[in-house]
Amino acid sequence: MGLLHTYSADVVWTGAGASGTTGYTSYSRDHDVRIGAKPPLPGSADPAFRGDPARYSPEELLVAALAQCHMLWFLHLAATDGVVVTGYTDRAHGTMRVEAAGHGQFTEVVLRPSVTVAAGSRVEDGGAVDDARLGALHVRAHEHCFIARSVNFPVRCEPCTPRTEPTPVVAAPSA
C-alpha cells in the first residue's frame, strides 16, 4: 500500500438569512469553502439551481481541479524530461447531464491545454520538442493525475497546437 495523504476542507453555509430553509426559494445557496489559513473561496450552486453566478459552483471547481491536476503533472514530467515550458493555459470544459428526477452526473470533461515551449528547447536525448513529444507528456500526465484517476467519467485531453517562444534577438556589441 502506498503513502496516504489526507485533505480537509470546511464548507460553511452563509445563506440562511432570516428564515432558513422554510421553502425552496427562501434561502441562498451561498457558502464559503475554507481550507486552512487560505482566503475563503466563495461558493454557491450553479445559477440553474438558484445559485449566485458571481460565486464558484462545485461543478466548476471539479472541472478546474481536473485541469489543475493535469497541468501540475505535465509541468513536472516536462521538467524531468528536459522540456522547457514557458507558458501553459487550459480551456477545460465539462458536460453534466441532469435527469428528470433531479439526479445528475458528469458525462465527460475535455481538457484543452495550450503549451508554450522555449525556442531551441531540446530533451535530454537530443530530440526536438515536437507535437509527438508533448503529446506523450500529456498522456503520461493523464495517467498520473490523481483527480482524473478518481472520477467515474471520461476525462479526455485534446492539446492545442504548441507554441514556441520566439528566440530573443541579441544585438552584436558595437565597436
Residue pairs with C-beta under 8 A, 6 or more apart in sequence:
8 35
9 33
9 34
9 35
10 33
10 34
10 35
11 31
11 32
11 33
11 34
11 43
12 31
12 32
12 34
13 30
13 31
14 28
14 30
14 31
14 32
15 27
15 28
15 29
15 30
15 31
15 44
16 27
16 28
17 26
17 27
17 28
19 26
19 27
20 26
20 27
21 27
24 50
25 50
28 44
28 52
29 44
29 45
29 49
29 50
29 51
29 52
30 42
30 43
30 44
30 52
30 55
31 43
31 44
32 40
32 41
32 42
32 43
33 40
33 41
33 43
33 56
34 40
34 41
35 41
41 56
42 54
42 55
42 56
43 55
43 56
43 57
43 58
43 61
44 51
44 52
44 53
44 54
44 55
44 56
44 57
45 51
45 52
45 57
46 57
46 59
46 60
47 53
51 57
59 94
59 96
59 106
62 94
62 106
62 109
62 151
63 92
63 93
63 94
63 109
64 92
65 147
66 92
66 94
66 109
66 111
66 145
66 147
66 148
66 151
66 155
67 90
67 92
67 111
67 113
68 147
69 145
69 146
69 147
69 148
70 90
70 111
70 113
70 138
70 141
70 142
70 145
70 148
70 155
70 157
71 88
71 90
71 113
71 141
73 140
73 141
73 142
73 144
73 145
74 85
74 88
74 113
74 115
74 137
74 138
74 141
75 85
75 88
76 141
77 137
77 140
77 141
77 144
78 84
78 85
78 137
79 85
81 123
81 124
81 137
82 121
82 122
82 123
82 124
83 117
83 121
83 123
83 129
83 133
83 134
83 137
84 117
84 118
84 121
85 115
85 116
85 117
85 118
86 116
86 117
86 118
86 165
87 114
87 115
87 116
87 163
87 165
88 113
88 114
88 115
88 116
89 113
89 114
90 111
90 112
90 113
90 114
91 112
91 114
92 109
92 110
92 111
92 112
93 109
93 110
93 112
94 106
94 108
94 109
94 110
95 106
95 107
95 108
95 109
96 104
96 105
96 106
96 107
97 104
97 105
97 106
97 107
98 104
105 153
106 151
106 153
107 153
107 154
108 153
108 154
108 155
108 156
109 151
109 153
109 154
109 155
109 156
110 155
110 156
110 157
110 158
111 155
111 156
111 157
111 158
112 158
112 159
112 160
113 138
113 157
113 159
113 160
114 159
114 160
114 161
114 162
114 163
115 134
115 159
115 160
115 162
115 163
116 162
116 163
116 164
116 165
117 129
117 134
117 162
117 163
117 164
117 165
118 164
118 165
119 164
119 165
119 166
119 167
120 167
121 129
121 164
122 128
122 129
123 129
123 133
127 133
129 162
131 161
131 162
134 159
134 162
135 159
138 157
138 159
139 157
141 157
142 148
142 155
142 157
145 155
148 155
